[in-house]
Amino acid sequence: MEPFKKYNLVFFDTFAEARAAKEHIHELSVDCDQVNVVVREEGNMDDAELLGTNKRIKIFAGKAWTSIHERRLTEGWYAGTAQTGISESTDLRL
């Protein structure tokens, strides 16, 4: 059995909102294995400004990825409830 991994999940409507919260996103990565940043707006999932050199941050952009992460949240993949600009931590076994 693999150990649990701790994830943070945070939603944003636009890349501008996510960039404005960049410091908060990087702070979230300190206490987890991965921060999933879901941006409803279509855009570059390799956005260097958001990612920096932090390997723990993953960006998922667009309607399809938003739907996937919202469904995962509903199905219990994540322990808490995530809201726009607010993150919840969860432990997942992959």
Summary of the structure (lengths in Angstrom):
residues: 94
radius of gyration: 12.3
end to end distance: 9.8
largest distance: 39.9
contacts: 267
relative contact order: 0.29
helix: 34%
strand: 29%
